[in-house]
């Protein structure tokens, strides 16, 4: 069993260390508590010249808000050391990005910036340093970071474990999610951690993005959106139940997307003979956060009650994040026609696609792969093989073009 206090390896750590070694700069975006600060501190621990600015510190934040150019003077005062500068929660002072550009362009320093809200940067017209920095995303732990992967049966998504011996299971992730801080807590304390996360982060940070007069409605919306996570939301229903207009509901979803709390999955709309439905689906970034917002019981009783929903959610998040850490330019979609044919996940790789169904059972009946068969028939030139991800223990050939694989072989 891995020591609970042992540092967990993250896939993007190698890329960030490479950026530091080459004296390049990067921006790491991700929700709070996914380990951005820990990751950067670990990458910087042996770097001789590093400077850190933690903008969670109110006095430092106020100082730099008043005079962002002070950053230039402070870094240049280091007289030729060309440090690696770490600015944590950089979105709190968007004006700093102009100062960062000056320092990068003059080769005075390299930078590692982290942030939890693309919305704040967009809203303030922040200079996102195009062409000057690399961008990375960090989310909750992937299955390979939890040591779950036994084999990657889909070569385009192939990945290896980088941690082993962790006392945490797939069932744990379905209830409590995969934020790094959850793993070190006793089971009885995990609910309190997630409730505090929802109250402190979501209530303060995200609700602050909404108009103050809509705070109550936004709180109701959050619960409803969490319940609907993984579906194409009915804006009319959400409007009626939250007490705000449909345009406001759409804006609330934009807030969740921009603050990295939901992943939006659009429909696969390539030409086909059947009319395809075109609304997006939204998945909360972490199942534990989704469950606590939806007021679900955070104990094993939740799994039999919502097994299919939770498992689909977990697999979709894994696929989305895995594509990011593999640095692939793939697009994750879903497919559903007006006649009811459906595929949970379509990985669009440009010249080819991979359709994937997600079933929480261990046995897949022929009637459950009608959607996959329909998709493979309609897109026979680009979709050569389809897969069903299951909670079973063995791979199984279901047809000449469809294979069922256990979740740990994804």
C-alpha positions as semicolon CSV with decimal commas, in nm:
position;residue;x (nm);y (nm);z (nm)
1;X;0,000;0,000;0,000
2;X;0,129;0,345;-0,091
3;X;0,213;0,576;0,198
4;X;-0,072;0,827;0,230
5;X;0,179;1,107;0,271
6;X;0,379;1,009;-0,038
7;X;0,373;1,256;-0,325
8;X;0,143;1,142;-0,605
9;X;0,294;1,154;-0,952
10;X;0,094;1,345;-1,215
11;X;0,114;1,295;-1,589
12;X;0,177;1,660;-1,675
13;X;0,466;1,690;-1,428
14;X;0,718;1,575;-1,690
15;X;0,594;1,837;-1,936
16;X;0,608;2,114;-1,674
17;X;0,958;2,008;-1,567
18;X;1,063;2,018;-1,933
19;X;0,926;2,371;-1,964
20;X;1,124;2,480;-1,657
21;X;1,445;2,313;-1,778
22;X;1,424;2,484;-2,118
23;X;1,336;2,817;-1,954
24;X;1,005;2,835;-2,137
25;X;0,681;2,953;-1,974
26;X;0,343;2,788;-1,922
27;X;-0,009;2,842;-1,790
28;X;-0,174;2,557;-1,596
29;X;-0,553;2,582;-1,569
30;X;-0,767;2,367;-1,342
31;X;-1,031;2,386;-1,068
32;X;-0,927;2,443;-0,706
33;X;-0,788;2,150;-0,508
34;X;-0,674;1,947;-0,810
35;X;-0,308;1,986;-0,708
36;X;-0,175;2,270;-0,926
37;X;0,025;2,435;-0,646
38;X;0,162;2,103;-0,519
39;X;0,265;2,001;-0,870
40;X;0,451;2,326;-0,944
41;X;0,622;2,333;-0,604
42;X;0,741;1,976;-0,664
43;X;0,874;2,067;-1,010
44;X;1,054;2,373;-0,868
45;X;1,208;2,211;-0,560
46;X;1,554;2,169;-0,721
47;X;1,546;2,482;-0,939
48;X;1,819;2,719;-0,809
49;X;1,656;3,051;-0,896
50;X;1,280;3,054;-0,841
51;X;1,046;3,321;-0,710
52;X;0,692;3,253;-0,591
53;X;0,389;3,482;-0,578
54;X;0,084;3,331;-0,405
55;X;-0,205;3,560;-0,493
56;X;-0,428;3,397;-0,231
57;X;-0,240;3,629;0,008
58;X;-0,470;3,937;0,027
59;X;-0,188;4,184;0,101
60;X;0,021;4,066;-0,193
61;X;-0,282;4,063;-0,422
62;X;-0,380;4,419;-0,326
63;X;-0,021;4,537;-0,373
64;X;-0,002;4,399;-0,728
65;X;-0,355;4,509;-0,818
66;X;-0,256;4,866;-0,737
67;X;0,067;4,855;-0,935
68;X;0,112;4,547;-1,159
69;X;0,434;4,697;-1,298
70;X;0,601;4,638;-0,960
71;X;0,640;4,277;-1,071
72;X;0,877;4,399;-1,346
73;X;1,091;4,594;-1,102
74;X;1,105;4,312;-0,847
75;X;1,214;4,052;-1,102
76;X;1,470;4,280;-1,267
77;X;1,614;4,349;-0,924
78;X;1,737;3,991;-0,922
79;X;2,017;4,114;-1,152
80;X;2,071;3,860;-1,425
81;X;1,960;3,544;-1,247
82;X;1,672;3,495;-1,495
83;X;1,455;3,318;-1,238
84;X;1,160;3,090;-1,292
85;X;0,867;3,285;-1,148
86;X;0,566;3,098;-1,012
87;X;0,243;3,301;-0,991
88;X;-0,033;3,099;-0,825
89;X;-0,400;3,183;-0,896
90;X;-0,290;3,435;-1,158
91;X;-0,649;3,511;-1,262
92;X;-0,689;3,709;-0,939
93;X;-0,480;3,991;-1,092
94;X;-0,534;3,973;-1,472
95;X;-0,333;4,292;-1,530
96;X;-0,017;4,101;-1,432
97;X;-0,020;3,924;-1,769
98;X;0,103;4,240;-1,943
99;X;0,393;4,265;-1,698
100;X;0,468;3,897;-1,754
101;X;0,483;3,956;-2,129
102;X;0,734;4,236;-2,086
103;X;0,958;4,013;-1,874
104;X;0,930;3,716;-2,112
105;X;0,997;3,926;-2,421
106;X;1,307;4,080;-2,260
107;X;1,423;3,736;-2,144
108;X;1,432;3,858;-1,783
109;X;1,255;3,547;-1,651
110;X;1,043;3,246;-1,735
111;X;0,703;3,191;-1,577
112;X;0,476;2,917;-1,444
113;X;0,125;3,059;-1,403
114;X;-0,171;2,873;-1,254
115;X;-0,538;2,966;-1,259
116;X;-0,882;2,832;-1,177
117;X;-1,098;3,064;-1,386
118;X;-1,063;3,133;-1,755
119;X;-1,372;3,354;-1,717
120;X;-1,199;3,612;-1,501
121;X;-0,917;3,636;-1,752
122;X;-1,158;3,674;-2,045
123;X;-1,380;3,921;-1,863
124;X;-1,091;4,152;-1,781
125;X;-0,944;4,122;-2,130
126;X;-0,628;3,965;-1,992
127;X;-0,333;3,923;-2,226
128;X;-0,309;3,543;-2,246
129;X;0,036;3,564;-2,402
130;X;-0,034;3,393;-2,735
131;X;0,275;3,233;-2,882
132;X;0,474;3,294;-2,564
133;X;0,351;3,025;-2,325
134;X;0,237;2,665;-2,335
135;X;-0,097;2,576;-2,181
136;X;-0,186;2,270;-1,977
137;X;-0,497;2,149;-1,797
138;X;-0,493;1,972;-1,463
139;X;-0,798;1,797;-1,322
140;X;-0,870;1,532;-1,061
141;X;-0,666;1,212;-1,067
142;X;-0,682;0,993;-1,376
143;X;-0,712;0,616;-1,350
144;X;-0,343;0,572;-1,434
145;X;-0,256;0,816;-1,154
146;X;-0,462;0,596;-0,921
147;X;-0,297;0,276;-1,047
148;X;-0,618;0,135;-1,197
149;X;-0,506;0,057;-1,554
150;X;-0,428;-0,306;-1,635
151;X;-0,422;-0,284;-2,013
152;X;-0,510;-0,022;-2,274
153;X;-0,721;-0,202;-2,533
154;X;-0,786;0,113;-2,737
155;X;-0,442;0,209;-2,866
156;X;-0,539;0,570;-2,938
157;X;-0,609;0,617;-2,564
158;X;-0,325;0,399;-2,435
159;X;-0,172;0,509;-2,107
160;X;0,036;0,348;-1,828
161;X;0,005;0,363;-1,451
162;X;0,243;0,608;-1,284
163;X;0,139;0,535;-0,923
164;X;0,085;0,199;-0,756
165;X;-0,045;0,059;-0,431
166;X;-0,302;0,330;-0,365
167;X;-0,578;0,231;-0,123
168;X;-0,861;0,372;-0,333
169;X;-1,105;0,194;-0,565
170;X;-1,325;0,271;-0,864
171;X;-1,623;0,251;-0,627
172;X;-1,459;0,516;-0,409
173;X;-1,425;0,747;-0,710
174;X;-1,793;0,698;-0,799
175;X;-1,897;0,826;-0,455
176;X;-1,618;1,061;-0,346
177;X;-1,458;1,158;-0,677
178;X;-1,085;1,186;-0,737
179;X;-0,959;1,515;-0,594
180;X;-0,606;1,444;-0,460
181;X;-0,694;1,562;-0,109
182;X;-0,966;1,297;-0,076
183;X;-0,721;1,007;-0,089
184;X;-0,542;1,090;0,235
185;X;-0,862;1,126;0,438
186;X;-1,039;0,855;0,637
187;X;-1,367;0,754;0,472
188;X;-1,570;0,922;0,747
189;X;-1,406;1,260;0,678
190;X;-1,446;1,263;0,300
191;X;-1,804;1,391;0,307
192;X;-1,706;1,689;0,521
193;X;-1,418;1,770;0,283
194;X;-1,651;1,773;-0,019
195;X;-1,918;1,975;0,158
196;X;-1,658;2,232;0,258
197;X;-1,528;2,241;-0,098
198;X;-1,878;2,308;-0,230
199;X;-1,951;2,574;0,029
200;X;-1,618;2,757;0,024
201;X;-1,517;2,727;-0,340
202;X;-1,839;2,701;-0,532
203;X;-2,040;2,927;-0,307
204;X;-1,777;3,202;-0,283
205;X;-1,582;3,179;-0,607
206;X;-1,841;3,074;-0,861
207;X;-2,147;3,243;-0,718
208;X;-1,940;3,562;-0,716
209;X;-1,946;3,539;-1,096
210;X;-2,326;3,562;-1,099
211;X;-2,517;3,884;-1,041
212;X;-2,574;3,935;-0,669
213;X;-2,951;3,949;-0,708
214;X;-2,944;3,598;-0,859
215;X;-2,739;3,428;-0,589
216;X;-3,035;3,230;-0,451
217;X;-3,141;3,122;-0,797
218;X;-2,783;3,023;-0,883
219;X;-2,765;2,806;-0,572
220;X;-3,084;2,625;-0,675
221;X;-2,951;2,596;-1,029
222;X;-2,628;2,434;-0,903
223;X;-2,823;2,156;-0,733
224;X;-3,043;2,096;-1,037
225;X;-2,747;2,107;-1,277
226;X;-2,559;1,855;-1,063
227;X;-2,857;1,617;-1,071
228;X;-2,874;1,658;-1,451
229;X;-2,497;1,616;-1,497
230;X;-2,420;1,395;-1,797
231;X;-2,739;1,483;-1,983
232;X;-2,851;1,741;-2,234
233;X;-3,020;1,982;-1,991
234;X;-3,379;2,090;-2,043
235;X;-3,339;2,468;-2,018
236;X;-3,713;2,522;-1,990
237;X;-3,742;2,280;-1,696
238;X;-3,434;2,424;-1,525
239;X;-3,571;2,775;-1,575
240;X;-3,902;2,686;-1,413
241;X;-3,745;2,502;-1,120
242;X;-3,469;2,756;-1,048
243;X;-3,689;3,060;-1,100
244;X;-3,476;3,239;-1,360
245;X;-3,508;3,291;-1,733
246;X;-3,378;3,045;-1,991
247;X;-3,107;3,292;-2,104
248;X;-2,993;3,315;-1,740
249;X;-2,976;2,934;-1,715
250;X;-2,759;2,926;-2,028
251;X;-2,535;3,194;-1,879
252;X;-2,506;2,994;-1,557
253;X;-2,381;2,698;-1,761
254;X;-2,130;2,930;-1,928
255;X;-2,010;3,033;-1,582
256;X;-1,962;2,669;-1,480
257;X;-1,776;2,593;-1,801
258;X;-1,549;2,898;-1,779
259;X;-1,467;2,829;-1,414
260;X;-1,377;2,471;-1,513
261;X;-1,651;2,308;-1,304
262;X;-1,821;2,136;-1,598
263;X;-1,697;1,971;-1,915
264;X;-1,915;2,039;-2,218
265;X;-1,959;1,755;-2,467
266;X;-2,114;1,854;-2,797
267;X;-2,302;1,636;-3,047
268;X;-2,129;1,461;-3,334
269;X;-2,271;1,649;-3,631
270;X;-2,087;1,511;-3,933
271;X;-2,308;1,442;-4,235
272;X;-2,528;1,138;-4,201
273;X;-2,860;1,021;-4,333
274;X;-3,034;1,054;-3,997
275;X;-3,122;1,383;-3,829
276;X;-2,893;1,428;-3,530
277;X;-2,996;1,615;-3,216
278;X;-2,769;1,911;-3,152
279;X;-2,775;2,020;-2,785
280;X;-2,466;1,982;-2,564
281;X;-2,422;1,764;-2,257
282;X;-2,247;1,878;-1,940
283;X;-2,043;1,669;-1,697
284;X;-1,933;1,805;-1,359
285;X;-1,553;1,787;-1,334
286;X;-1,554;1,557;-1,029
287;X;-1,808;1,300;-0,917
288;X;-1,764;1,375;-0,547
289;X;-1,836;1,744;-0,608
290;X;-2,130;1,652;-0,830
291;X;-2,274;1,418;-0,568
292;X;-2,251;1,665;-0,281
293;X;-2,406;1,943;-0,489
294;X;-2,687;1,711;-0,595
295;X;-2,743;1,628;-0,226
296;X;-2,674;1,260;-0,283
297;X;-2,584;1,032;0,011
298;X;-2,205;1,009;0,013
299;X;-2,181;0,642;0,103
300;X;-2,182;0,310;-0,087
301;X;-2,566;0,308;-0,101
302;X;-2,537;0,566;-0,377
303;X;-2,380;0,322;-0,624
304;X;-2,670;0,077;-0,671
305;X;-2,912;0,370;-0,683
306;X;-2,722;0,555;-0,958
307;X;-2,475;0,301;-1,092
308;X;-2,532;0,368;-1,463
309;X;-2,517;0,747;-1,429
310;X;-2,205;0,742;-1,210
311;X;-2,016;0,492;-1,424
312;X;-2,089;0,676;-1,749
313;X;-1,982;1,001;-1,583
314;X;-1,655;0,846;-1,463
315;X;-1,568;0,698;-1,802
316;X;-1,646;1,020;-1,989
317;X;-1,426;1,226;-1,755
318;X;-1,145;0,972;-1,790
319;X;-1,159;0,986;-2,171
320;X;-1,167;1,369;-2,178
321;X;-0,870;1,399;-1,941
322;X;-0,674;1,120;-2,099
323;X;-0,690;1,291;-2,439
324;X;-0,553;1,606;-2,275
325;X;-0,258;1,437;-2,104
326;X;-0,180;1,252;-2,427
327;X;-0,177;1,594;-2,597
328;X;-0,404;1,471;-2,875
329;X;-0,617;1,699;-3,086
330;X;-0,921;1,473;-3,051
331;X;-1,272;1,599;-2,991
332;X;-1,508;1,415;-2,755
333;X;-1,872;1,411;-2,869
334;X;-2,189;1,209;-2,828
335;X;-2,435;1,095;-3,095
336;X;-2,813;1,075;-3,076
337;X;-3,065;1,080;-3,357
338;X;-3,426;1,196;-3,353
339;X;-3,529;0,831;-3,383
340;X;-3,352;0,744;-3,058
341;X;-3,031;0,579;-3,184
342;X;-2,753;0,679;-2,945
343;X;-2,382;0,640;-2,874
344;X;-2,252;0,774;-2,542
345;X;-1,910;0,885;-2,667
346;X;-1,763;0,951;-3,011
347;X;-1,392;1,032;-3,027
348;X;-1,342;1,242;-3,338
349;X;-0,979;1,217;-3,452
350;X;-1,035;1,403;-3,779
351;X;-0,992;1,138;-4,044
352;X;-1,140;0,863;-3,827
353;X;-1,369;0,821;-3,527
354;X;-1,410;0,575;-3,239
355;X;-1,766;0,521;-3,110
356;X;-1,792;0,402;-2,748
357;X;-2,092;0,286;-2,546
358;X;-2,073;0,280;-2,165
359;X;-2,258;0,009;-1,971
360;X;-2,235;-0,042;-1,595
361;X;-2,327;-0,410;-1,623
362;X;-2,081;-0,695;-1,675
363;X;-2,290;-0,855;-1,952
364;X;-2,392;-0,669;-2,269
365;X;-2,703;-0,787;-2,453
366;X;-2,739;-0,753;-2,829
367;X;-3,022;-0,504;-2,782
368;X;-2,784;-0,269;-2,599
369;X;-2,552;-0,217;-2,896
370;X;-2,810;-0,113;-3,155
371;X;-2,686;0,243;-3,138
372;X;-2,326;0,136;-3,200
373;X;-2,430;-0,079;-3,495
374;X;-2,632;0,206;-3,641
375;X;-2,340;0,447;-3,604
376;X;-2,091;0,203;-3,759
377;X;-2,328;0,155;-4,054
378;X;-2,386;0,529;-4,107
379;X;-2,017;0,620;-4,071
380;X;-1,860;0,307;-4,217
381;X;-1,585;0,504;-4,395
382;X;-1,447;0,666;-4,080
383;X;-1,560;0,435;-3,797
384;X;-1,388;0,099;-3,831
385;X;-1,451;-0,043;-3,483
386;X;-1,668;0,032;-3,181
387;X;-1,628;-0,047;-2,813
388;X;-1,845;-0,103;-2,507
389;X;-1,683;-0,009;-2,174
390;X;-1,827;-0,231;-1,897
391;X;-1,785;-0,309;-1,530
392;X;-1,713;-0,670;-1,622
393;X;-1,386;-0,859;-1,579
394;X;-1,314;-0,986;-1,931
395;X;-1,297;-0,863;-2,288
396;X;-1,557;-1,004;-2,527
397;X;-1,613;-0,986;-2,901
398;X;-1,977;-0,884;-2,952
399;X;-1,965;-0,864;-3,333
400;X;-1,702;-0,843;-3,604
401;X;-1,672;-0,466;-3,541
402;X;-1,766;-0,429;-3,173
403;X;-1,567;-0,536;-2,867
404;X;-1,666;-0,511;-2,499
405;X;-1,377;-0,423;-2,268
406;X;-1,359;-0,389;-1,888
407;X;-1,317;-0,036;-1,760
408;X;-0,962;-0,108;-1,640
409;X;-0,865;-0,195;-2,001
410;X;-0,965;0,145;-2,136
